[in-house]
């Protein structure tokens, strides 16, 4: 990036490291799938951390586990509406759906019973399952957002049960290796890399206390993994839609959709999709995840609209505003060096599609129908206010709604005997070339006397 941009980015990292009293802090900006800037402050083992220094990433692990679950869905091995009991029988909360577990709306307790799992050695699934009595369901499933680390321990077990292999082996083989995330591991030092020590910083003195880093056992899918700037840059690009062969970009877009919001009063600024946190910051809608484990803070966020993201690590239990720092790095990069839009180029349109474009009316309200590449359509109100959606072809003069009010609904073209399109049928709404065309099947019919003063 430009020297002036790098100066502002470095200053933001430097001020956060000082204000948060972090023993070390490392960060990177990711654009179009590549690291375009990185910087670090403080030291790890007496040296400045670099792009291959390992930090614990905590709950960012959850997003990776969620991707493994979505792979199972896309393969037809499960449905997100399935109750947990269908695949992992014997729990006291088996009626909760997989989608509810992914989006933290299952109502499950936030933490596993017993000693705090983040600072204690973990047991196996049998122990965890036995500890989850009916009292550990705190809310009616689907009622509200209630962040549940336990829910992701359960999802790790789900992956193991359906795939027939340990969740970590599945994640390594199906996600980490294909994405080139070879330095992401359940414990530090697996690849001979330098790993940061996690510290608590005394609140009233500049002294440190090392934090423990145990194997979390059955709770490991909630926050076990360690990673590097290089590896999490690849994951950040994945979150933005550069998914390789791991998942279809449409599936990752589904994961980024808000399944629930953190309704703490006032306008919502945070929500949750299917494994991704969603943050509204500075007019941007960012997707990714934060991570917090004793001795560590981490965050990865991306703006899918600009394809600019950021990754941040700190080896401190608290003090660093990790999500705000990450969002600020994205904003700085986009404000100082806004990405250029892709060049417009002509694209072919089939005549049968071209004849659908132009002016249509829902009752008296005018709409414009545009042809997009790959046979897609875009229906928008002529005045810009109202229901707008994009549609992808599904064959035989039929298109499927992708977003907005008509997401999931089918648009069908009605033609007369000579093939001329005369109306669009969209979820029982009929659009005609002229307002209330009497020759089209307008619901309720059209007054035979027509328009009058």
Number of C-alpha atoms within 10 A of each C-alpha: 12 10 8 10 17 18 11 15 22 19 13 16 24 18 12 20 22 16 12 18 20 27 23 23 31 27 28 28 29 29 24 16 19 16 20 15 18 21 20 21 23 18 16 19 10 7 10 15 23 20 19 15 22 30 30 34 30 26 26 29 25 30 26 22 27 25 23 24 28 27 20 17 14 13 9 9 13 18 16 17 11 16 20 23 17 13 18 17 12 12 16 17 21 16 15 21 21 27 24 26 29 28 29 29 26 28 24 27 20 16 17 21 15 9 11 11 21 23 15 15 15 19 15 11 16 9 11 19 18 12 16 18 12 11 11 18 16 13 16 12 20 18 12 18 21 21 20 21 23 27 28 28 25 24 25 27 21 21 25 18 14 15 15 10 12 14 23 21 12 18 20 18 12 17 23 22 14 14 20 13 19 15 24 24 20 20 18 22 15 14 12 8 13 17 21 25 21 25 23 20 22 11 11 6 7 9 11 15 13 15 18 16 19 15 20 21 17 22 28 27 30 27 26 25 24 25 28 26 27 24 21 25 26 21 27 30 27 20 29 28 22 20 21 13 11 18 19 16 17 12 17 22 15 14 24 24 16 17 21 21 19 16 13 9 7 6 8 12 15 19 21 26 23 29 30 29 24 25 24 14 15 10 7 16 17 26 28 28 27 24 22 22 23 20 24 25 29 30 28 33 33 31 23 19 10 17 20 28 33 32 34 32 31 34 29 30 20 21 18 23 16 24 21 13 19 26 26 18 26 26 21 17 25 18 11 14 12 12 14 7 7 6 5 6 5 6 9 11 15 10 8 12 15 15 12 20 15 13 17 26 21 19 16 12 15 18 23 17 20 17 22 17 11 12 16 18 23 17 20 19 19 15 10 10 8 12 13 19 18 21 24 19 16 13 9 8 15 18 22 22 24 17 14 12 12 18 14 14 16 20 24 18 19 20 14 10 7 6 9 13 17 19 25 25 17 18 12 12 13 23 28 27 19 18 16 23 19 14 11 20 18 20 11 6 12 15 9 7 6 9 9 4 2
